[in-house]
Amino acid sequence: MTDKTTDFDLTGPFARVFVTGDIHGDVEDLADRVKKMGAKNDDLVVILGDCGFFYDSYFEREGRVALSDVDRTKKAAALPCTILCVQGNHEVPYDEMPWAKEVSLLGGEGYYAYGVYFAKNGTTLDLNGKKALVLGGAVSIDRFIREQDGRPWFSHEEVSSERFEEIVRKVRGGRFDFVFSHTTPLSDIPEDGFADFPEPYYNGHHTEKYLQRVKENIAYGCWYAGHYHLEREYEKLHILYRNGERIV
């Protein structure tokens, strides 16, 4: 097995790189996907948001780390591959994880906690010589239901306008082989996404509008997203849920 870490920095290269959709903290589901994809020790698996490893800790008082989160994260780290997470909405924003170590991540920036890696929004990753731009975050479309049921949602689940403006300026004119996001640009929202969901909350499509601006100001090979709990494959956009796809 190749040694891909130095003081927890992730340097690569990887034999193969896979992407898959939301797992919502279900490590058994993730293990099934890893097995189905055939991912091994020298491979990287990217989860396109709603990974859910630190869902419980976010709502713990006094910044304590929930043992349930530690357990599921360690179980994910024990899988026969390296796990890298893009931020979704049903999870703690990665820059608010005080228990995580900030690390160099494949030429970009990210975090490390209990054997799992988390990409910083706006960072660019080097995947065996191919460039991937990470643009996480989204709105919880089930916010109304959560409020009615007294269940929490993440107040910082979307990237702020100020941060998105920084990202747009930074990437303008750039060329990327891949873009990894949780939701999609505005023009690419699937018409049947959440079609059966009662009273979806969209917040004016804040994140999708900013992703649209990024899309219109960069050149890219293929855009990968999760969020919608469906599988779609277009020429330059692949929306994944339970399926996995090898990209490198």
Secondary structure as a PSIPRED ss2 file (coil, helix, strand):
# PSIPRED VFORMAT (PSIPRED V4.0)

   1 M C   1.000  0.000  0.000
   2 T C   1.000  0.000  0.000
   3 D C   1.000  0.000  0.000
   4 K C   1.000  0.000  0.000
   5 T E   0.000  0.000  1.000
   6 T E   0.000  0.000  1.000
   7 D C   1.000  0.000  0.000
   8 F C   1.000  0.000  0.000
   9 D E   0.000  0.000  1.000
  10 L E   0.000  0.000  1.000
  11 T C   1.000  0.000  0.000
  12 G C   1.000  0.000  0.000
  13 P C   1.000  0.000  0.000
  14 F C   1.000  0.000  0.000
  15 A C   1.000  0.000  0.000
  16 R E   0.000  0.000  1.000
  17 V E   0.000  0.000  1.000
  18 F E   0.000  0.000  1.000
  19 V E   0.000  0.000  1.000
  20 T E   0.000  0.000  1.000
  21 G C   1.000  0.000  0.000
  22 D C   1.000  0.000  0.000
  23 I C   1.000  0.000  0.000
  24 H C   1.000  0.000  0.000
  25 G C   1.000  0.000  0.000
  26 D C   1.000  0.000  0.000
  27 V H   0.000  1.000  0.000
  28 E H   0.000  1.000  0.000
  29 D H   0.000  1.000  0.000
  30 L H   0.000  1.000  0.000
  31 A H   0.000  1.000  0.000
  32 D H   0.000  1.000  0.000
  33 R H   0.000  1.000  0.000
  34 V H   0.000  1.000  0.000
  35 K H   0.000  1.000  0.000
  36 K H   0.000  1.000  0.000
  37 M H   0.000  1.000  0.000
  38 G C   1.000  0.000  0.000
  39 A C   1.000  0.000  0.000
  40 K C   1.000  0.000  0.000
  41 N C   1.000  0.000  0.000
  42 D C   1.000  0.000  0.000
  43 D E   0.000  0.000  1.000
  44 L E   0.000  0.000  1.000
  45 V E   0.000  0.000  1.000
  46 V E   0.000  0.000  1.000
  47 I E   0.000  0.000  1.000
  48 L C   1.000  0.000  0.000
  49 G C   1.000  0.000  0.000
  50 D C   1.000  0.000  0.000
  51 C C   1.000  0.000  0.000
  52 G C   1.000  0.000  0.000
  53 F C   1.000  0.000  0.000
  54 F C   1.000  0.000  0.000
  55 Y H   0.000  1.000  0.000
  56 D H   0.000  1.000  0.000
  57 S H   0.000  1.000  0.000
  58 Y H   0.000  1.000  0.000
  59 F C   1.000  0.000  0.000
  60 E C   1.000  0.000  0.000
  61 R H   0.000  1.000  0.000
  62 E H   0.000  1.000  0.000
  63 G H   0.000  1.000  0.000
  64 R C   1.000  0.000  0.000
  65 V C   1.000  0.000  0.000
  66 A C   1.000  0.000  0.000
  67 L H   0.000  1.000  0.000
  68 S H   0.000  1.000  0.000
  69 D H   0.000  1.000  0.000
  70 V H   0.000  1.000  0.000
  71 D H   0.000  1.000  0.000
  72 R H   0.000  1.000  0.000
  73 T H   0.000  1.000  0.000
  74 K H   0.000  1.000  0.000
  75 K H   0.000  1.000  0.000
  76 A H   0.000  1.000  0.000
  77 A H   0.000  1.000  0.000
  78 A C   1.000  0.000  0.000
  79 L C   1.000  0.000  0.000
  80 P C   1.000  0.000  0.000
  81 C C   1.000  0.000  0.000
  82 T E   0.000  0.000  1.000
  83 I E   0.000  0.000  1.000
  84 L E   0.000  0.000  1.000
  85 C E   0.000  0.000  1.000
  86 V C   1.000  0.000  0.000
  87 Q C   1.000  0.000  0.000
  88 G C   1.000  0.000  0.000
  89 N C   1.000  0.000  0.000
  90 H C   1.000  0.000  0.000
  91 E C   1.000  0.000  0.000
  92 V C   1.000  0.000  0.000
  93 P C   1.000  0.000  0.000
  94 Y H   0.000  1.000  0.000
  95 D H   0.000  1.000  0.000
  96 E H   0.000  1.000  0.000
  97 M C   1.000  0.000  0.000
  98 P C   1.000  0.000  0.000
  99 W C   1.000  0.000  0.000
 100 A C   1.000  0.000  0.000
 101 K E   0.000  0.000  1.000
 102 E E   0.000  0.000  1.000
 103 V E   0.000  0.000  1.000
 104 S E   0.000  0.000  1.000
 105 L E   0.000  0.000  1.000
 106 L C   1.000  0.000  0.000
 107 G C   1.000  0.000  0.000
 108 G E   0.000  0.000  1.000
 109 E E   0.000  0.000  1.000
 110 G E   0.000  0.000  1.000
 111 Y E   0.000  0.000  1.000
 112 Y E   0.000  0.000  1.000
 113 A E   0.000  0.000  1.000
 114 Y C   1.000  0.000  0.000
 115 G C   1.000  0.000  0.000
 116 V E   0.000  0.000  1.000
 117 Y E   0.000  0.000  1.000
 118 F E   0.000  0.000  1.000
 119 A E   0.000  0.000  1.000
 120 K C   1.000  0.000  0.000
 121 N C   1.000  0.000  0.000
 122 G C   1.000  0.000  0.000
 123 T C   1.000  0.000  0.000
 124 T E   0.000  0.000  1.000
 125 L E   0.000  0.000  1.000
 126 D E   0.000  0.000  1.000
 127 L E   0.000  0.000  1.000
 128 N C   1.000  0.000  0.000
 129 G C   1.000  0.000  0.000
 130 K E   0.000  0.000  1.000
 131 K E   0.000  0.000  1.000
 132 A E   0.000  0.000  1.000
 133 L E   0.000  0.000  1.000
 134 V E   0.000  0.000  1.000
 135 L E   0.000  0.000  1.000
 136 G C   1.000  0.000  0.000
 137 G C   1.000  0.000  0.000
 138 A C   1.000  0.000  0.000
 139 V C   1.000  0.000  0.000
 140 S C   1.000  0.000  0.000
 141 I C   1.000  0.000  0.000
 142 D C   1.000  0.000  0.000
 143 R H   0.000  1.000  0.000
 144 F H   0.000  1.000  0.000
 145 I H   0.000  1.000  0.000
 146 R H   0.000  1.000  0.000
 147 E H   0.000  1.000  0.000
 148 Q H   0.000  1.000  0.000
 149 D H   0.000  1.000  0.000
 150 G C   1.000  0.000  0.000
 151 R C   1.000  0.000  0.000
 152 P C   1.000  0.000  0.000
 153 W C   1.000  0.000  0.000
 154 F C   1.000  0.000  0.000
 155 S C   1.000  0.000  0.000
 156 H C   1.000  0.000  0.000
 157 E C   1.000  0.000  0.000
 158 E C   1.000  0.000  0.000
 159 V C   1.000  0.000  0.000
 160 S C   1.000  0.000  0.000
 161 S H   0.000  1.000  0.000
 162 E H   0.000  1.000  0.000
 163 R H   0.000  1.000  0.000
 164 F H   0.000  1.000  0.000
 165 E H   0.000  1.000  0.000
 166 E H   0.000  1.000  0.000
 167 I H   0.000  1.000  0.000
 168 V H   0.000  1.000  0.000
 169 R H   0.000  1.000  0.000
 170 K H   0.000  1.000  0.000
 171 V H   0.000  1.000  0.000
 172 R C   1.000  0.000  0.000
 173 G C   1.000  0.000  0.000
 174 G C   1.000  0.000  0.000
 175 R E   0.000  0.000  1.000
 176 F E   0.000  0.000  1.000
 177 D E   0.000  0.000  1.000
 178 F E   0.000  0.000  1.000
 179 V E   0.000  0.000  1.000
 180 F E   0.000  0.000  1.000
 181 S E   0.000  0.000  1.000
 182 H C   1.000  0.000  0.000
 183 T C   1.000  0.000  0.000
 184 T C   1.000  0.000  0.000
 185 P C   1.000  0.000  0.000
 186 L H   0.000  1.000  0.000
 187 S H   0.000  1.000  0.000
 188 D H   0.000  1.000  0.000
 189 I C   1.000  0.000  0.000
 190 P C   1.000  0.000  0.000
 191 E C   1.000  0.000  0.000
 192 D C   1.000  0.000  0.000
 193 G C   1.000  0.000  0.000
 194 F C   1.000  0.000  0.000
 195 A C   1.000  0.000  0.000
 196 D C   1.000  0.000  0.000
 197 F C   1.000  0.000  0.000
 198 P C   1.000  0.000  0.000
 199 E C   1.000  0.000  0.000
 200 P C   1.000  0.000  0.000
 201 Y C   1.000  0.000  0.000
 202 Y C   1.000  0.000  0.000
 203 N H   0.000  1.000  0.000
 204 G H   0.000  1.000  0.000
 205 H H   0.000  1.000  0.000
 206 H H   0.000  1.000  0.000
 207 T H   0.000  1.000  0.000
 208 E H   0.000  1.000  0.000
 209 K H   0.000  1.000  0.000
 210 Y H   0.000  1.000  0.000
 211 L H   0.000  1.000  0.000
 212 Q H   0.000  1.000  0.000
 213 R H   0.000  1.000  0.000
 214 V H   0.000  1.000  0.000
 215 K H   0.000  1.000  0.000
 216 E H   0.000  1.000  0.000
 217 N H   0.000  1.000  0.000
 218 I C   1.000  0.000  0.000
 219 A E   0.000  0.000  1.000
 220 Y E   0.000  0.000  1.000
 221 G E   0.000  0.000  1.000
 222 C E   0.000  0.000  1.000
 223 W E   0.000  0.000  1.000
 224 Y E   0.000  0.000  1.000
 225 A E   0.000  0.000  1.000
 226 G C   1.000  0.000  0.000
 227 H C   1.000  0.000  0.000
 228 Y C   1.000  0.000  0.000
 229 H C   1.000  0.000  0.000
 230 L C   1.000  0.000  0.000
 231 E C   1.000  0.000  0.000
 232 R E   0.000  0.000  1.000
 233 E E   0.000  0.000  1.000
 234 Y C   1.000  0.000  0.000
 235 E C   1.000  0.000  0.000
 236 K C   1.000  0.000  0.000
 237 L E   0.000  0.000  1.000
 238 H E   0.000  0.000  1.000
 239 I E   0.000  0.000  1.000
 240 L C   1.000  0.000  0.000
 241 Y C   1.000  0.000  0.000
 242 R C   1.000  0.000  0.000
 243 N C   1.000  0.000  0.000
 244 G E   0.000  0.000  1.000
 245 E E   0.000  0.000  1.000
 246 R E   0.000  0.000  1.000
 247 I C   1.000  0.000  0.000
 248 V C   1.000  0.000  0.000
